[in-house]
Amino acid sequence: MSEIARLLRSIAPAVRELSTQQVNTLAQISGEVFTSGLSAGFSRKKLYAYNQTDAGSGELYAGESGVTPATGMVLEKGKWLEINIGQDLDIFFVTDDALSHADAVNLRVMELA
């Protein structure tokens, strides 16, 4: 696909699919990769992440592979993040607290294709 075609696709509205899912993210040194919920064959155009946790500080950090609280973009409790991110680019999430499974950060993710 040419660069112009990629640019035009990135600004066009999503018309193929909408996927929502809940992700319980636990503290990990290297972060936890987000796995897309979109059907095979559809390419993600946009991702919304909402931090719906009540546990601890509840902060969540987004970034590349190996993301840490020191290097990631913070997503505080009750806040959301909008990212124009294609299917081929992985995004990782990590928390800053040593949380148990019961206290995992409740991340809600919506993807548009």
C-alpha positions in Angstrom: 0.0 0.0 0.0 1.4 3.4 -0.9 2.0 6.1 1.7 -0.8 8.2 0.2 -3.2 5.3 0.4 -2.2 4.7 4.1 -2.7 8.4 4.9 -6.2 8.4 3.2 -7.1 5.2 5.1 -6.0 6.7 8.4 -8.3 9.7 8.1 -11.3 7.8 6.7 -14.0 6.7 9.2 -14.1 3.2 10.5 -16.8 1.2 8.7 -15.8 -2.5 9.1 -16.1 -3.6 12.7 -16.3 -2.5 16.3 -14.9 -4.6 19.1 -15.0 -4.0 22.9 -13.3 -6.1 25.6 -12.3 -6.0 29.2 -8.6 -6.6 30.0 -7.4 -7.2 33.6 -3.8 -6.0 33.6 -1.4 -7.0 36.4 1.9 -5.5 37.2 4.7 -6.9 35.0 8.2 -5.5 34.5 7.9 -5.7 30.7 4.2 -5.0 30.3 1.5 -7.1 28.8 0.8 -7.0 25.1 -2.8 -6.1 24.2 -4.4 -8.7 22.0 -6.9 -7.4 19.4 -10.5 -8.5 19.5 -11.1 -7.7 15.9 -12.0 -10.5 13.4 -9.4 -11.8 11.0 -9.1 -9.8 7.9 -10.1 -6.4 9.5 -7.4 -3.9 10.2 -7.6 -1.7 13.3 -7.8 2.0 12.7 -8.3 3.4 16.2 -8.2 2.2 19.8 -9.8 3.7 22.8 -8.6 2.5 26.3 -10.5 3.4 29.5 -9.1 2.8 33.0 -12.1 1.6 35.0 -10.2 0.3 38.0 -10.9 0.9 41.7 -7.8 -0.7 43.1 -4.7 0.9 44.6 -3.4 3.9 42.7 -5.0 2.3 39.7 -2.6 3.9 37.3 -1.9 2.1 34.0 0.9 2.8 31.6 0.9 2.3 27.8 3.8 2.0 25.5 6.1 -0.2 23.4 7.5 -3.6 24.3 9.3 -3.4 27.6 7.2 -0.5 28.9 7.6 0.4 32.5 5.9 3.0 34.7 9.0 5.2 34.1 8.8 5.0 30.3 5.1 4.6 29.6 2.2 7.1 29.0 0.1 7.2 32.2 -3.6 6.4 32.1 -5.1 7.4 35.5 -8.2 5.9 37.0 -11.4 7.1 35.3 -9.4 8.5 32.3 -9.4 7.3 28.7 -6.9 7.4 25.9 -7.5 7.6 22.1 -4.9 6.2 19.8 -4.8 6.0 16.0 -2.9 2.7 15.9 -2.9 0.1 13.2 -3.2 -3.6 13.6 0.5 -4.2 12.9 1.7 -2.1 15.8 1.6 -3.8 19.2 0.7 -1.8 22.3 1.7 -2.9 25.8 0.1 -2.0 29.2 1.7 -2.2 32.7 0.6 -1.2 36.2 2.8 0.5 38.8 1.5 -1.6 41.8 2.1 -5.2 42.7 -1.5 -6.1 42.4 -3.2 -9.5 43.0 -5.6 -10.9 40.4 -8.6 -9.6 42.5 -7.1 -6.1 42.3 -6.0 -6.1 38.6 -6.5 -2.9 36.8 -9.8 -3.0 34.9 -9.0 -1.8 31.4 -11.8 -1.4 28.8 -10.7 -1.3 25.2 -12.7 -0.4 22.1 -11.2 -1.0 18.6 -12.5 0.3 15.4 -11.8 -1.1 11.9 
